[in-house]
């Protein structure tokens, strides 16, 4: 009786069904089955299909609102990398992404032709085998706009989640397995050795001078110089360079007063100095100077902040050059993130940095301000979202995307959703150049991206629930094998294309492949096999380009098969 009451409540209040699907989907998606998890999207889709068996009717406008919000967030996040990938020295990787994304489309199209799939089943095959859930929204718009009879339109829409659910599993696991385990064999390399070789040849070392990690737990301690020679009698610059690790003199007290100083100031016996650095580096000082308690001396405002790199002079420079610059004095680099997935780029001296990258730094407030004035914009934590930027961006992009251009009698449009994606790309790039145009906090981007997509997927699953089982029975097991074909073929050829045509270094080749398939999980598996983050250096540009193209393929596959 309670179950009947819950079912009736869900039918009369369908918004509750959406949140139930989200809760179940995120819970199921986070469960680990060995080293594999379904992920939130697949979990939400399956939960939606299950709940949809109750015959719940939900307005299609709900999924449209959240999907257009999701696409804008995706574009906003990858904008800097997308533009740079096309226009800068990432061009070979961008072209590689175009080739692999096109190969993915061709494989899906071939599978659809040979199996006789309509646009709905083909789109589900594309979204699942390439794990590009975002393409479903554009395909849905395209099918709704098609000239098919209403009953066939609904039939095609119902087929999408069937093919998606069946093919997604291998699309995720298979891609990672092929790249991480078959990839090195295809390239005939020892991936771990290649990454070590790459680090040696590029003279790569962690930018903060530690051989194990780029992260330091930084502290400040006070010392009194008691003897001449080790530190006293040397300039501040020479004293800072005497330690193997990065250390900085933050304050000097002489004759009872805190004095101003520069790198040429000569230290004297009796000086009390405040020194910042890692624990290991300060142990060295403790062995040659007397540690003292001086609260005023070390009472220095310290800040850890994300800085968006906007200075065009730094675009394409090495991270080591940034760390060694005058304006980085007193600054410790903690992390470097890039792209909408906030991929953590290895902190290596030869790592390239680009406009739009976010570098997390720690230092005294005065040194942080000096750094910010030279490299970019302090993206300090805020809970305020620029809804002017979001609202106008989606509105204007949607208007432009809705324009219909007849080509050979065929109405061509990227739709309002596609327009929002393009608008997000442009505004995301523009903010990397001029951050003050508006801010979207990471928490908001996460909500728009993750929750927006999953609400869309939940509605798709709930709406298709009543016909899912029937559709799966009609589609048969063949859709799984076509999904295996569409997932595997591009990834088996991608390493060879990267090696022989684009001449990628073996250490980053497989990272480029994973980025071109927008598969973060696969690159993580590659990095695990390599015991190095070096493959990540090839991930971000292909990811940004392919993420856009594979999403647009949802529209293209419908046009090709309509």
C-alpha positions, 0 to 999 in steps of 0.5 A, a space after each residue: 500500500 505504501 508503494 502504491 502511494 509512493 507511485 501515485 505521488 510520483 505520477 502527480 508530482 513528477 519533479 520528485 521522480 527527477 530528484 529520486 533518479 538523481 539520488 539513486 543514480 549518483 549513489 549507484 554511479 559511485 559504487 566500485 565494481 573492482 576498479 570500475 564504476 558506472 558513473 553518475 550519468 549511466 547510474 542516473 539513466 538506469 535509475 530513470 528507466 526503472 522509475 519510468 516504468 511507473 508511467 510518469 509524464 514529465 514536460 520536455 521543457 525541463 530537460 531543455 532548460 537544464 541541457 542548455 545550461 549544461 552545454 554553456 558550462 561545458 563551453 565556458 570551461 573548455 573555451 581557452 583550450 579550444 581557442 588555443 588548440 586551434 590557433 596556437 602551438 597546439 595545432 597538431 594536437 587539435 588536428 589530431 583530435 579532429 581526425 580521431 573525432 571524425 573517425 569515431 563518427 565514421 565508425 558509428 555511421 558505418 555501424 548504423 548503415 550495416 545494422 539498419 539503425 535509424 537516427 535514434 539508435 545511431 545517436 544512442 550508439 554514438 553517445 554510449 560508445 564514445 561516452 559523450 552524453 552531451 550529444 544526446 541533447 543536440 540529437 534530440 533537438 534535431 530529431 524533433 525538428 525532422 520531417 518524420 511523422 510524430 509517431 516515428 519521432 517518438 520511436 527514435 527518441 525512445 531508442 536513444 537511451 536503449 543504445 546508450 545504456 547498452 554501449 556505454 559500459 564498454 565505451 568507458 572500460 574498453 577505451 581505458 583498457 585499450 589505451 593503457 594495456 594495448 596502447 604500449 604494445 601497439 606503439 612497441 614501447 615500454 611506457 614507464 621507461 619512455 616517460 622517464 626518458 622524456 623527463 630526462 631529455 626535457 630536463 624536467 624537475 619539480 618546480 619547487 625543487 623536491 624530487 618526489 612531489 610538487 606539493 610542499 607544506 610551507 612554514 615560516 620560522 625565525 632564526 638568529 645568526 650567531 656566527 660569520 660565514 654560513 649565512 652572516 656575511 652573505 647577501 640575502 640572494 646568496 643565503 636563499 640559494 644556499 639551501 637545496 630547496 626553495 627558501 625565502 627570507 621574509 623579514 629581518 630584525 637588526 638591532 631590535 628593529 625590523 628593517 627593509 631589505 632587498 636581495 643585495 642586503 648583506 646579513 650580519 651576525 646578530 640579525 634575526 631573520 624569518 625564513 619560509 620554506 618546506 620542513 626539510 629545507 628549514 632543518 638545514 637552517 636549524 643546523 647552522 643558526 639558532 631558532 628563536 621565538 619572535 612572533 612579530 618577525 613571523 607575523 606575516 600575512 600568508 595567502 593561498 590563492 588561485 591565479 588565472 594566467 592572462 598575460 599573453 607574454 607567458 602564453 607558451 612559456 615554461 613553468 620553470 621560467 615562471 618559478 624563477 622569475 623575479 616576481 615569483 620570489 617568495 612564491 610556492 607553486 602548489 598546483 596547475 589546473 587546465 580545462 573544464 575538467 580541471 585536469 591537474 597538469 604535472 608541476 615540471 620545469 618544462 611544462 608549458 603554461 597558457 593563458 587560462 591556466 589556473 595556478 595555485 600559489 602560496 606566499 606572503 600577501 605582498 609577494 602574491 600581489 606582486 605576482 598577480 600584477 605580472 601574470 594575471 587575475 586572482 580568482 579568489 573564492 566567491 559564492 557570487 555568480 555573474 548571472 548577467 554573464 550566464 543569462 546573456 551568454 545563453 540567450 544570445 548564443 541560443 538566438 544565434 544558434 536558432 538561425 536556420 540556413 537552407 543548404 541544398 534545400 536542407 534546413 541546417 541549424 546548430 539549434 539553441 543548444 548548440 548556440 549556447 555551447 558556442 557562446 560558452 566557448 567564446 565567453 570562456 576564452 574571453 574570460 581567460 583574457 579579461 577575467 573581470 567580465 564576470 565570474 562563475 565559481 567552480 561550485 556553480 560550474 560543477 552544478 551547471 555541468 554535472 547536475 544540468 546533464 544528469 537532470 537531462 539524462 534523468 528526464 530522458 530515462 523516465 520518459 523512455 522507461 515504458 518503452 525501454 525493455 521493449 526496445 532492448 528486446 527489439 534491438 538485440 545483443 547486436 547493439 552491444 557488439 556494434 558499440 564495441 566496434 565503434 569504441 575499439 576501432 578509433 582507439 586501436 588506430 589512434 596511437 598509430 596515427 599519432 605516431 606515424 602521421 603526427 609524430 607525437 612523442 611516445 610519452 604523450 601519445 596515449 594522453 593525446 589519444 585519451 583526450 581525443 576521445 574525451 576519456 579522462 578515465 582512460 588517461 588516468 589508467 595510462 598514467 597509472 601504468 606509466 607511473 607518471 603524469 607525463 601523458 597528461 601533457 598531451 590530454 588537454 588540447 585534444 580533449 577541448 577540441 573533441 569534446 566540442 566536436 563529439 557533442 556536435 556529432 549528435 546533430 550530424 549523425 541525425 542529419 546523415 541518417 534522416 
